[in-house]
């Protein structure tokens, strides 16, 4: 009888121990549904300082701003986005072809297939009309200017210059990146300048590249030409002074023949524009 009682006691202890051990293991194991694989890569978010990659936000020229990053810091609602233009001499003799801004001229190494393209020809009659081929990122709406976010140091973008040429005897167009401000843009174009306008902060760009190259432009390297009106009380020499940088209308890529007689042709492409 004692043997039976002892055996029953041992079996009871074993059953209790087994139940406790099973309960403990169950509490330590995560439910299958909560185990998330970590080896699957995720897409890199578009930074809030990127103006456009010409891919994520639309691939057609328009006036509604869909090719502007919708999460761009300080984005002005309703801004026009990217437009291209031939500021031709009178009478109009400039040709912009194709008319759509965004074409399939991206680069596989940039992981996209679209870029902003300006393919244009014009004649400069040397009569002080100053024709040019231009690409604008219109960041303003009416007289609401864009404010460059604080803590940044410049602008960078990929550039591919396919062609930048003139007829024999005429110089190659001057190619530059500019930041037009409300104080440098003429008042009939939504700016506030009344005379000696368009002396924008500027930086000369290369007129030839071997495919796409990354261009980095610190704000500190940009300067005005010196012919324009004063933009006081803002700095005359610093575009990123907390004053000028609060009055930004556009980012501009411009090829100009600078009143030199001749026929001109340009074909350049811009991609992945970002403040840094």
C-alpha positions in Angstrom: 0.0 0.0 0.0 2.8 2.4 0.9 4.4 1.6 -2.5 1.2 2.6 -4.3 0.9 5.8 -2.3 4.5 6.8 -3.0 4.2 6.0 -6.7 1.0 8.1 -6.9 2.8 11.0 -5.2 5.7 10.8 -7.6 3.3 10.8 -10.6 1.5 13.8 -9.2 4.7 15.8 -8.8 5.8 14.9 -12.3 2.5 16.0 -13.7 2.6 19.4 -11.8 6.2 19.9 -12.9 5.4 19.1 -16.5 2.4 21.5 -16.5 4.6 24.3 -15.0 7.3 23.8 -17.6 4.9 23.8 -20.5 3.3 27.0 -19.2 6.6 28.6 -18.8 7.7 27.7 -22.4 4.4 29.0 -23.8 4.9 32.4 -22.2 8.4 32.7 -23.6 7.5 31.9 -27.2 6.2 34.9 -29.2 3.0 34.2 -31.2 3.8 33.4 -34.8 1.9 36.4 -36.1 4.2 38.9 -34.2 7.4 37.6 -35.8 8.4 40.1 -38.5 11.1 39.3 -41.0 13.9 41.8 -40.9 15.8 40.8 -44.0 13.4 42.5 -46.4 14.8 45.9 -47.5 12.6 49.0 -47.5 12.7 51.9 -49.9 14.6 54.9 -48.8 12.2 57.8 -48.0 12.4 60.9 -50.2 14.1 63.5 -48.0 12.1 66.6 -47.1 14.8 68.8 -48.6 14.5 67.2 -52.1 12.8 69.5 -54.6 12.2 66.8 -57.2 13.5 63.6 -58.6 11.3 64.0 -61.7 10.0 60.5 -61.2 8.1 60.0 -57.9 6.0 63.1 -58.2 5.0 62.8 -61.8 6.6 62.8 -65.2 4.9 65.5 -67.3 5.3 69.2 -67.5 2.4 71.1 -65.9 1.5 74.1 -63.8 0.1 72.2 -60.8 3.3 71.3 -59.1 3.0 67.5 -59.2 6.7 67.1 -60.1 7.6 69.0 -56.9 8.1 66.9 -53.8 4.9 67.2 -51.9 6.7 66.8 -48.6 9.3 69.5 -49.4 9.9 71.6 -46.3 8.2 75.0 -46.5 6.5 74.0 -49.8 4.3 76.9 -51.0 0.9 75.4 -51.9 0.0 75.8 -55.5 3.5 76.7 -56.7 4.0 76.1 -60.4 6.8 73.5 -60.3 9.3 73.0 -63.1 8.9 74.9 -66.4 11.2 75.5 -69.3 11.3 78.6 -71.5 13.3 80.2 -74.3 13.6 83.9 -73.6 14.1 84.7 -77.2 15.0 88.0 -78.9 12.2 90.0 -80.5 10.8 88.9 -82.9 10.4 85.5 -81.3 12.9 83.2 -82.9 13.7 80.7 -80.2 12.6 77.1 -80.4 12.2 74.8 -77.4 11.9 71.1 -78.4 10.5 69.0 -77.0 7.9 71.3 -75.3 7.4 68.8 -72.4 9.9 69.4 -69.5 10.3 65.9 -68.4 11.5 63.3 -70.9 13.0 59.8 -70.8 16.6 61.0 -70.5 17.5 59.7 -67.0 20.5 57.6 -66.2 20.3 54.0 -65.0 23.0 54.6 -62.3 20.6 57.1 -60.7 17.9 54.4 -60.4 15.4 56.4 -62.5 14.5 57.0 -66.1 13.3 60.6 -66.1 15.0 64.0 -65.9 14.2 67.6 -66.7 15.5 68.4 -70.2 16.0 71.7 -72.1 16.7 71.2 -75.8 16.6 74.6 -77.5 18.0 76.7 -80.3 17.9 80.5 -80.7 19.5 83.4 -82.6 21.0 86.4 -80.8 20.9 89.5 -83.0 23.1 91.4 -80.5 20.4 94.1 -80.0 20.4 94.0 -76.2 17.4 91.6 -75.9 19.5 88.9 -74.2 17.9 85.7 -75.3 18.4 82.6 -73.2 17.3 79.0 -72.7 16.1 78.5 -69.1 14.7 75.8 -66.8 12.9 77.1 -63.7 11.7 75.5 -60.5 9.0 77.9 -59.6 8.7 77.7 -55.8 6.5 80.7 -55.2 2.8 81.4 -55.6 1.8 85.0 -56.3 3.8 87.0 -53.8 4.2 84.1 -51.3 7.9 83.4 -51.5 9.7 80.1 -50.7 11.8 80.0 -47.5 14.9 77.8 -47.7 14.9 75.6 -44.5 17.4 76.5 -41.8 20.5 74.5 -41.2 21.3 73.9 -44.8 24.5 74.8 -46.8 23.6 74.5 -50.5 22.0 72.9 -53.5 23.1 69.8 -55.3 21.8 68.0 -58.5 22.9 65.7 -61.3 23.7 67.5 -64.5 24.2 66.1 -68.0 25.3 68.6 -70.7 24.7 66.9 -74.1 25.3 70.0 -76.2 26.2 73.6 -75.6 27.3 75.2 -78.9 27.3 78.3 -81.1 28.1 79.1 -84.7 31.7 79.6 -85.7 33.1 82.8 -84.2 30.5 83.2 -81.4 31.3 82.1 -77.9 29.7 79.1 -76.2 26.7 80.1 -74.1 27.4 81.1 -70.5 25.7 78.4 -68.4 24.8 79.1 -64.8 22.7 78.0 -61.8 20.8 81.0 -60.2 18.5 81.7 -57.3 16.1 84.5 -58.3 14.7 86.4 -55.3 11.6 88.6 -55.0 14.0 91.5 -54.7 15.8 90.7 -57.9 12.9 89.7 -60.1 11.0 92.5 -61.9 7.7 93.7 -60.4 5.8 92.8 -63.6 6.8 89.1 -63.0 5.6 89.0 -59.3 8.9 90.3 -57.9 9.5 93.6 -56.2 12.4 95.0 -58.3 11.7 98.1 -60.3 15.0 98.8 -62.0 18.3 97.0 -62.7 16.6 93.6 -62.1 17.7 90.0 -62.4 21.1 90.3 -60.8 20.5 87.0 -59.1 22.9 85.0 -56.9 24.6 82.8 -59.4 27.2 80.1 -59.9 28.7 79.1 -63.3 28.1 75.6 -64.4 30.3 73.4 -66.8 29.3 73.5 -70.4 30.5 69.9 -71.1 30.1 66.8 -69.0 30.8 63.1 -69.6 27.3 61.8 -68.8 25.6 62.7 -65.5 27.8 64.4 -62.9 26.9 65.4 -59.4 27.1 69.2 -59.0 27.3 70.5 -55.5 26.9 74.3 -55.0 27.4 75.7 -51.5 25.4 78.9 -50.9 28.6 80.6 -49.8 30.0 80.2 -53.4 27.1 82.1 -55.1 27.4 85.8 -55.9 25.6 88.5 -57.7 27.0 90.1 -60.9 27.1 93.5 -59.3 25.0 95.4 -61.9 21.7 95.2 -60.0 19.9 97.3 -57.6 20.5 97.1 -53.8 18.5 94.3 -52.1 18.9 95.9 -48.6 18.1 95.3 -45.9 19.2 91.8 -47.0 22.8 90.9 -47.6 24.3 91.9 -50.9 26.8 89.0 -50.8 25.1 86.2 -48.9 22.0 84.4 -50.4 21.6 82.3 -47.2 21.4 85.1 -44.6 18.0 84.5 -43.1 16.7 87.4 -45.2 17.4 86.7 -48.8 16.7 83.0 -48.1 13.2 83.9 -47.0 12.4 85.6 -50.4 13.2 82.8 -52.9 11.1 82.7 -56.0 12.9 80.1 -58.1 15.8 77.8 -58.8 17.1 78.5 -62.3 19.4 76.8 -64.8 20.1 79.3 -67.6 22.2 79.2 -70.8 22.7 82.8 -72.2 24.4 84.1 -75.3 25.0 87.5 -73.5 24.3 89.8 -76.5 26.8 88.0 -78.8 25.6 87.7 -82.3 25.1 84.1 -83.6 23.0 81.0 -83.6 23.0 78.9 -80.5 21.9 75.4 -79.4 21.8 73.7 -76.0 20.7 70.3 -74.7 21.1 69.8 -71.0 19.3 67.6 -68.4 18.9 68.0 -64.7 17.9 65.4 -62.1 17.5 64.8 -58.4 17.5 68.4 -57.2 18.0 68.7 -53.5 18.9 71.2 -50.8 21.6 69.9 -48.4 
